[in-house]
Amino acid sequence: MTDSIMSKAATMEIPINSNGDTGTLTEDDSLEQDLQQVMVSGPNLNETSIVSGGYGGTAEGIIPTSSIKGFACVHLPCVCVTIFGCSTSGSNMHHSSSSSSMTAEETTRGVAVEKLETVKKWGLNTYKCTKQMISERFGRGSRTVDLELEAQIEVLRDTKRKYENVLRLARALTNHFYNMVQTQHALGDTFADLSQKSPELRDEFGYNAETQKLLCKNGETLLGAINFFVSSINTLVNKTMEDTLMTIKMYENARLEYDAYRSDLEELSMGPRDAVAMARIEAAQQQYQVQKDKYERLRSDVAIKLKFLEENKVKVMHKQLLLFHNAISAYFAGNQQQLEQTLKQFNVKLKPPGADKPSWLEEQ
């Protein structure tokens, strides 16, 4: 009787409604009781088989359930019956891996979009500035000019060119005078040697040797003063003035950008006044205000730096020109005491002989 019940159970369909209750069966009550008994006390499901050929099929059509991988769970409303020991950990791991990859992909996409926006803004700004520059070059575009500030900037550039010429000549004088001092030093050594080897001209060679050594000593003192003068002029020209000119360059770039966005806003304002155009005008107005604030800030910085530069230039050059004059005058007058006093007055410290040579540690 068990075999007949199993054969019928293999081919029957048990309808289930939305509440999980079984519908009305066409079989009698005895068959329902037999099915319940089979489900309770029947064979182990892991050892059962599924007949592929239907009712009355041959043994060759029997498929062991242990070889089935995909059919694992039967889910009913509010009830989950695990038949083949299925697990959801693999799906959870796959979902977590997918989420991580999606997060990394979104981050990469965000960085790429940000870089693209930066390049886009740079290209648009470059286009506007180039257009404004060409318009100014050919006299078709208007240019914002601060006459007083522009005059001060031109004076600074002219002053820098002249000071660079002074620096070049002072360096040339230093090189020539250094060679002369070295020649005097060698000539004094030669006179001293001849004074010892020529008894008949000992006094004459001796006088000249002492004179050349004195001139050499005074020449080294004057070289110290000239080197200090050259160093100060070099700092003024290539550091102080150059720093101010860099700020001026930033100011001129900001002026060009300001005029470019101003011209763009003027062109848009002269066009139609529909919704799209008004949105573009509003965006252009915001960009114009940003460039205007930047331009005014840099213009103020340039004015302040020019003022302090002029004060610093007067102070530095007053000291350096007085030093140069007193040192040159004392040297060619042969006044060694006044020459040394001049260096003390301006706090010029001479380097001892051989100070320019590297130490034995630096030579290793």
Buried (B, 14 or more C-beta within 10 A) or exposed (E): EEEEBBEBBBEEEEEEEEEEEEEEEEEEEEBEEBBEEBEEEBEEEEEBEEBEEEEEEEEEEEEEBEEEEEEEEEEEEEEEEEEBEEEEEEEEEEEEEEEEEEEEEEEEEEEEEEEEEEEEEEEEBEEBBEBBBEBBEEEEBEEEEBEEBEEBBEEBEEBBEEBBEBBEEBBEBBEEBBEBBEEBBEBBBBBBEBBEEEEEEEEEBBEBBBBBBBBBBBBBBBBBBBBBBBEBBBEBBBEBBEEBBEBBEBBBBBBBBBBBBBBBBEEBEEEEEEEEEEEBBEEBBEBBEEBBEBBEEBBEBBBEBBEEBBEBBEEBBEEBEEBBEBBBEBBEEEBBEBBBEBBEEBEBEBEEEEEEEEEEEEEE
